Amino acid sequence: MSALPCRPPLTLCRPRYSSTWGRACWSVRPYLALVPAARALGLPSAAAIGAQALLVTGPLMIGILKVSSHRRPGEPTIALRRVPTVAATLGWATLMICAAAAAFVLTRPVAAWLERTVFWAWPDSWKPQLGTAGGYSDSALLWTAVLLLIGSVLIAPVVEEAYFRGYLLPRMPVRLGRPAPVAHAVLFALYHVWTLWLTPTRILAILPLIYITLRTRSVLPAMVAHVVLNLIDVVVIIVFIIRPG
């Protein structure tokens, strides 16, 4: 098997990663601002995640990609854009989903320990909660599912994969060499600053996705896998709503 390429054979203008990290840190602000709004409407905090993707991070990342394409019209904004066959896309996506599921299961004790000891001061009201533990009406849960479906399932996976894997991944600093995919995984994990105790979990979950994306030179399998993984929360809410009794 040939070595996995760390970047396409193109000369790409690399973004400043200090500003990229700044945008990632900034992403927690709209979430924290939207949580009280969700509470005021009688919705659980997970609704704020869907609203954030719909109103803030989705448009922000699309805007960054558009600005980049206008500034460098001769350079492909999304470099990893091959179109695999449907069978290949679904096969690779299935592998990504299984790897991510294994990472979440295996690192659950670590995440619980980090949440309990390192991030103990993070308020419970700020933690993403689906509302299935009780205290919310079925209509509130349904609206939460709708927001998650639009923001976290339809928008976030497509936009985040286009931005992180299609745009940033091929532009990781050359000096990083072979560890570049690991650095990219850390960057993406830290982007989810509202659940930092899941950082080790996300790093392990995203690494197979990154290497497969580099291998296939396509963001499409990652988009499909991302959609399915984010859809789980919506399914959990819907199943809770239609539960007997």
C-alpha positions as CSV (number, residue, x, y, z in Angstrom):
1,M,0.0,0.0,0.0
2,S,1.4,3.4,-0.9
3,A,2.0,6.0,1.7
4,L,-0.9,8.3,2.4
5,P,-0.4,11.8,1.0
6,C,-0.5,14.6,3.5
7,R,-1.5,17.2,0.9
8,P,-2.3,17.3,-2.7
9,P,0.4,18.1,-5.3
10,L,-0.6,21.7,-5.5
11,T,0.9,24.9,-4.2
12,L,-1.8,26.1,-1.9
13,C,-1.8,29.3,0.1
14,R,-1.9,28.3,3.8
15,P,-4.1,30.2,6.3
16,R,-2.8,31.5,9.5
17,Y,-3.6,28.9,12.1
18,S,-3.6,31.3,14.9
19,S,-6.6,33.0,13.3
20,T,-8.1,29.6,12.6
21,W,-7.9,28.7,16.3
22,G,-9.3,32.1,17.2
23,R,-12.3,31.4,15.1
24,A,-12.7,28.0,16.8
25,C,-12.6,29.6,20.2
26,W,-15.0,32.2,19.0
27,S,-17.5,29.4,18.2
28,V,-18.3,28.9,21.9
29,R,-19.6,32.5,22.2
30,P,-22.8,32.2,20.1
31,Y,-23.5,28.8,21.7
32,L,-23.3,30.3,25.2
33,A,-25.4,33.2,24.0
34,L,-28.0,30.9,22.5
35,V,-28.4,28.6,25.5
36,P,-30.3,31.2,27.6
37,A,-32.5,31.9,24.5
38,A,-33.2,28.2,24.2
39,R,-34.0,28.0,27.9
40,A,-36.3,31.0,27.6
41,L,-38.2,29.2,24.9
42,G,-38.5,26.1,27.0
43,L,-36.0,24.1,24.9
44,P,-33.0,22.1,26.1
45,S,-29.5,23.3,25.4
46,A,-29.0,21.0,22.5
47,A,-31.3,23.3,20.5
48,A,-28.6,26.0,20.8
49,I,-26.1,23.7,18.9
50,G,-28.5,23.4,16.0
51,A,-29.3,27.1,16.0
52,Q,-25.6,28.0,16.2
53,A,-24.8,25.8,13.1
54,L,-27.8,27.3,11.3
55,L,-27.2,31.0,12.2
56,V,-23.5,31.4,13.0
57,T,-20.9,28.8,12.2
58,G,-22.4,27.5,9.0
59,P,-22.6,31.0,7.4
60,L,-19.2,31.9,8.8
61,M,-17.4,29.0,7.3
62,I,-19.2,29.4,4.0
63,G,-18.2,33.1,4.0
64,I,-14.5,32.1,4.6
65,L,-14.6,29.7,1.7
66,K,-16.2,32.3,-0.6
67,V,-13.7,34.9,0.4
68,S,-10.8,32.5,-0.2
69,S,-12.2,31.6,-3.7
70,H,-12.5,35.3,-4.6
71,R,-9.0,36.1,-3.4
72,R,-7.3,33.2,-5.1
73,P,-9.5,32.4,-8.2
74,G,-6.8,30.1,-9.7
75,E,-6.5,27.9,-6.6
76,P,-9.1,25.2,-5.7
77,T,-10.7,26.2,-2.5
78,I,-11.7,22.6,-1.7
79,A,-8.7,20.7,-2.8
80,L,-9.9,17.2,-1.8
81,R,-12.9,17.1,-4.2
82,R,-12.7,13.8,-6.1
83,V,-16.1,12.1,-6.6
84,P,-15.9,8.4,-5.6
85,T,-18.5,5.9,-6.7
86,V,-21.6,5.5,-4.5
87,A,-20.4,2.1,-3.3
88,A,-17.0,3.4,-2.4
89,T,-18.4,6.5,-0.7
90,L,-20.8,4.4,1.4
91,G,-18.1,1.8,2.2
92,W,-15.6,4.4,3.4
93,A,-18.3,6.2,5.3
94,T,-19.3,3.0,7.1
95,L,-15.7,2.4,8.1
96,M,-15.5,6.0,9.5
97,I,-18.8,5.6,11.4
98,C,-17.6,2.3,13.0
99,A,-14.2,3.8,13.9
100,A,-15.9,6.8,15.5
101,A,-18.3,4.7,17.4
102,A,-15.5,2.5,18.8
103,A,-13.6,5.6,19.8
104,F,-16.6,7.0,21.8
105,V,-17.2,3.7,23.5
106,L,-13.6,3.0,24.4
107,T,-12.8,6.5,25.7
108,R,-16.1,6.9,27.6
109,P,-14.3,6.4,31.0
110,V,-11.6,8.9,30.1
111,A,-14.2,11.5,29.0
112,A,-16.2,11.0,32.2
113,W,-13.1,11.4,34.3
114,L,-12.1,14.6,32.5
115,E,-15.6,16.0,32.9
116,R,-15.6,15.2,36.6
117,T,-12.1,16.3,37.5
118,V,-10.7,18.8,35.0
119,F,-13.8,20.5,33.8
120,W,-15.8,20.2,37.0
121,A,-16.5,24.0,37.0
122,W,-18.3,23.9,33.6
123,P,-21.9,24.7,34.5
124,D,-24.4,21.9,33.8
125,S,-26.7,24.4,32.1
126,W,-24.0,25.0,29.5
127,K,-23.5,21.3,28.7
128,P,-25.3,20.1,25.6
129,Q,-28.4,18.2,26.8
130,L,-31.0,16.6,24.5
131,G,-33.8,17.0,27.1
132,T,-34.7,13.3,27.1
133,A,-33.9,13.1,30.9
134,G,-37.2,14.8,31.5
135,G,-38.6,18.3,32.2
136,Y,-39.5,19.2,28.6
137,S,-42.7,18.8,26.6
138,D,-42.9,16.7,23.5
139,S,-43.4,19.9,21.4
140,A,-40.2,21.3,22.9
141,L,-38.3,18.2,22.1
142,L,-39.7,18.1,18.6
143,W,-38.5,21.7,17.9
144,T,-35.1,20.7,19.3
145,A,-35.0,17.8,16.9
146,V,-36.0,20.1,14.0
147,L,-33.2,22.5,14.9
148,L,-30.7,19.7,15.2
149,L,-31.8,18.2,11.9
150,I,-31.4,21.4,10.0
151,G,-28.3,22.8,11.8
152,S,-26.4,19.8,13.0
153,V,-27.4,17.2,10.4
154,L,-27.9,19.0,7.1
155,I,-25.7,22.1,7.5
156,A,-22.8,21.4,9.9
157,P,-21.5,18.1,8.4
158,V,-21.4,19.5,4.9
159,V,-19.9,22.9,5.8
160,E,-17.5,21.6,8.5
161,E,-16.1,18.9,6.2
162,A,-15.8,21.4,3.3
163,Y,-14.0,23.8,5.6
164,F,-11.9,21.5,7.8
165,R,-11.1,18.6,5.5
166,G,-11.5,20.2,2.1
167,Y,-10.0,23.6,2.8
168,L,-7.7,23.4,6.0
169,L,-6.4,19.8,5.8
170,P,-4.5,20.2,2.5
171,R,-3.1,23.5,3.8
172,M,-1.7,22.2,7.1
173,P,1.9,23.6,7.5
174,V,4.5,21.6,5.6
175,R,6.9,21.7,8.5
176,L,4.5,19.4,10.5
177,G,5.3,16.6,8.1
178,R,3.7,13.2,8.9
179,P,2.1,14.4,12.2
180,A,0.0,17.0,10.2
181,P,-3.2,14.8,10.3
182,V,-2.8,14.4,14.1
183,A,-2.5,18.2,14.5
184,H,-5.5,18.6,12.3
185,A,-7.5,16.2,14.5
186,V,-6.5,18.2,17.6
187,L,-7.6,21.4,15.9
188,F,-11.0,19.9,15.0
189,A,-11.5,18.4,18.4
190,L,-10.7,21.8,20.1
191,Y,-13.1,23.5,17.8
192,H,-15.9,21.8,19.9
193,V,-15.0,24.0,22.8
194,W,-18.3,23.5,24.6
195,T,-17.4,19.8,25.3
196,L,-13.6,19.9,25.9
197,W,-13.7,16.8,28.0
198,L,-14.5,14.9,24.8
199,T,-11.3,16.2,23.1
200,P,-9.3,12.8,23.4
201,T,-12.4,11.0,22.1
202,R,-12.8,13.3,19.1
203,I,-9.2,13.1,18.2
204,L,-9.3,9.3,18.1
205,A,-12.7,9.4,16.3
206,I,-11.6,11.9,13.6
207,L,-8.2,10.4,12.8
208,P,-9.5,7.5,10.6
209,L,-11.8,10.0,8.9
210,I,-8.8,12.3,8.1
211,Y,-6.6,9.5,6.7
212,I,-9.5,8.1,4.6
213,T,-10.1,11.6,3.3
214,L,-6.5,11.9,2.3
215,R,-6.5,8.4,0.9
216,T,-9.6,8.9,-1.3
217,R,-8.8,12.6,-1.9
218,S,-12.5,13.3,-1.4
219,V,-14.5,14.9,1.4
220,L,-17.7,13.1,0.3
221,P,-17.3,10.0,2.5
222,A,-16.5,12.2,5.5
223,M,-19.7,14.2,4.8
224,V,-21.8,11.1,4.7
225,A,-20.3,9.7,7.9
226,H,-20.6,13.1,9.7
227,V,-24.3,13.3,8.7
228,V,-25.0,9.8,10.1
229,L,-23.2,10.5,13.3
230,N,-24.9,13.8,14.0
231,L,-28.3,12.2,13.1
232,I,-28.0,9.9,16.1
233,D,-29.1,12.7,18.5
234,V,-32.2,13.4,16.3
235,V,-33.1,9.7,16.3
236,V,-32.7,9.5,20.1
237,I,-35.1,12.5,20.6
238,I,-37.7,11.1,18.1
239,V,-37.7,7.7,19.6
240,F,-38.1,9.3,23.1
241,I,-41.1,11.3,21.8
242,I,-42.9,8.3,20.2
243,R,-42.2,6.0,23.1
244,P,-45.3,4.1,24.3
245,G,-47.0,5.6,27.3
